[in-house]
């Protein structure tokens, strides 16, 4: 049987409710974020999907979501799947984000001059982490990441 990889985003966080930029910085799940994770858990349970391995980024919001969804207390944290770093705009109000920069190919690239990561770098590190897990986690039928 081929391994199935389930990619999931974290539930709602405090910074989401405050309209703050969050990538590399962290903020906790809200009550709604916890409920969102538990709804996802219910979906997987109702469809008889159990996870042999669970991975998350190093951020508390992602780890907490993974633990709630999987029902497991052991989650392997990977720096490579951490959200993009938005540089000087981390934890700042979203309305302060620049709207345009000559030569930018994506929204995310607007923040490179302010210490943010470019989208290609983020995509490469994420893909490298996923491929490494798939190559090395040979016993897993279902992986949550």
Buried (B, 14 or more C-beta within 10 A) or exposed (E): EEBEBBEBEBBBBBBBEEEBBBBBBBBEBBEEBBBBBBEBBEEBEEEEEEBBBBBBBBBBBBBBBBBBBBEBEEBEBBEBBBBBBBBEBBBBEEEEBEEEEEEBEEEBBBBBEBEBBBBEBBEEBBEEBBEEBBEEBEEBEBBBB
